[in-house]
Amino acid sequence: MSYRTLDARVWATNCLTDGELIYAFDPDNYLTDEDNAVDAMKRAKLGEPLPADRFPKEMYVTSSYQRFKKVPDIFCAGFWVVSSRFAEVLRRFELGQTELHPVKLFQHDRKTPFEGEYFVLAFGETKDTFVPEESPEARQAPFTKGDIWKPSLGRENDGLALSNESLQGVDLWMEKRMRKVFFLSDRLLEALKAEKLSQKLRPYRCRVVSNQD
């Protein structure tokens, strides 16, 4: 099978594995039902839609020795959280079953709130457009069965390839055969750039290819 590269682009981000974006918070649902909360975290990171009651309504800084003055516009506290500025940009685009659920952030005392509004980013959309044979930066994911891949840490432009079907549908998604990465349409990334919100994502360009056979 042969492919040609189209004059189009989508973007990937490895922020799901970026240690700089991990902050130690205790979600309220984790404190009351740890197994159920961990299950929701795992499912959301695979792009599986879940009802709103599976996500936290409050989060508390875990350690009494830490007091964060502020948090990034996107970060992980078990669940992924975005600021109101980030959420406002996302709402302009097609999200499908991906949801933004309000969540309140507190210091360890569970009384002192963080300034501003925050939302759990509940990933709920997947596509099946990844083309492994055209993706030199992809590696088969360890400890998985079947056709499951992950991006390398090189984050090279054009190191991953998606089929032209990736240009259709939602603007933010996971790939069914990829782990530890999510994808954005070009128009969504440009909007995030315009608001100076894309830096933490460290986005890299993916090739868009079409089957010539």
N, C-alpha and C positions, 0 to 999 in steps of 0.2 A: 504494500500500500504506500502510495506517495502523497505528499502534502505540499501545498503552496502556502506561503505566508501572506496574510491579508494586511491591508493598510488600515489596521485597527489595533487597539490595545486594551488590555485589562491589567489590573494590578494585584499583586499579592503582598501580604505582610506576615512576617514571622513573629509579630508582637505577642502571640499566644505563648511563646517560649522565652520572652525577654525578661530576665530576672530583674531588670531595673523597673519594670512595671508591676511587680508583685508587692503588695502591701498587706501587712498582717492585720486583718479585721476579722471579727467573729460575726457572721451573719446571724440574725435572730433565729432563723429556722434551723441553723446548724446547732445552736445551743439547745433547742427543744427536741429535735429529731435528726441526729447526725447522719444516720444511714440514708434517710430520705433526701436530705440536703446534698450529700455527696453524690447520690444518684442523679439529682437534678443538674449539678455542676457538670458531670460527665456527659449527660445527654445534650445539654446546651452546647457544649464544645464540639459536638458532632453535628450541630445544626438541626437537632430534633425539636420541633415545637412542643411546648409544654404550657399548661394553664398557669395563670398568674399566681395562683396560690402555692405554686412550687418554688417561688422566688421570695427572697427576704424583703421585708419592709423597713428594717433598720439594720445597721451594721455598727459595731463598736471596735475601736482600736484594741487589739488583743493584749498588748503589754502595758502594764502600769508605768514602765520606764520609757515609753515612747509617747510623744505628743507631736503629731504632724501639724505643721502650720498650714500646709495645703497638700493637695494630691493632684496628680496630672489630670488632664481632660479625658484620658482613657487609662484605666488600670485594672488589675486583677486583684480581687479580694476573695478568692475562691470562685465567686461569680464575677463577670466582667461588668464594670461600672463606667459610665460616661458622665461628663458634666452637662449642664443645660445647654451650653454653647455647642457642644458636639452633638447632642440630641437634636437641637434645632436644625442643624444641617442635615442629619439623617432623615428627618421628617419630610424634607423636600423631595425625597426620592422614593422609589418603589422598594418597599421592604418586605412585602408579602406577609408571611407569618412570623417574621422577626419582630419582636415587641420591645418597647421601652417602658419599664415599670418603675414608678417613683420609689426611691429608697432614701432614707435619712441616715446621714453619717454622724457618728458621735465619737468623742474622745473616750478613753478607757472608763471614765467615771459614768458613762451612759447618760450624762446630763448635758455636757457641753457640746453643742452642735457645731459642725463645720458650716462655714458660710456658703451660701449658694444652694442650688438644687442639683440633685444627682439622680441617675436612672440606671437600673440594671439593664444591660444590653443582652437580651434573651435571644440568641441566635436561633432562627427557626426555619432557615431555607438552605437547601442543597441543590447543586446541579451535578450532572455526570458528564462533564465535558473535558476532563483531563486527558491528555494524550501522552502517555509515558514514553513511547518510542521517539518522541520529538522533544524530550525534556532532559537534557544532559545533567541538570542540577538536581534531579529527583533520585531518591534512593528508596528501595523497598523497605517498608517499616518493619523493624524487628518485632518479634513476639506477636505477629498478626498472621492470620490465615488468608490466603487468597491474594487478590490484586489490590493491595493497600500500599500507599507510598507516602513519603514525607519529603519536604524540601531539604536540600543541603543548607548548611549555615553560610554558604558563600553569598547568597542573596544577589546573584548576578542577573542583570537585565537579560531577558530572553532565555533564561535558563529553564523556565517552565513553559509548556505550551498547552493551550486550551483550544478546543474546536470553536468554530464560528457560532455554534449554539450558545456559547457563553455570553454573546452579545445580547441575547434575548432575555426577557424576564427581569428578575430583581437585580438591584444594584449592589447588594451586599449578600454574600453567600459563602457556604462551605462547599468543598467538592467531596462527593461520596467516596472517592478512592484516595483522598488525601487526608493526612492528619497534621495537626499542629500549625495550620495556616488557614487564613481566610482571604477572600478575594473581593475586590471592589471594581465597579465600572469606572471607566475613565472620567465620566462626568461627575461621579461622586467624589473621586479623588481630587479633581480640579476644584470642586466647591470647598472641600476641606483645606486645600492649599490656600485658597483665597481668604479663609478665615484663620490662617496660620495654625491649623489643627492637625496637619499631616505628619509633622516631624517625628512624633513618638512612634508612628507606625513603621517608619523606615521602609516605605513602599518600594517595590521593584517591579519592573515591567514584565509582563508575560506576552509571549508570542500568541497570536491568534491565527490558527491554521485551518485550511479547508482540505478535505479529502478530494484528490483529483481522480480517483478511480471510479 
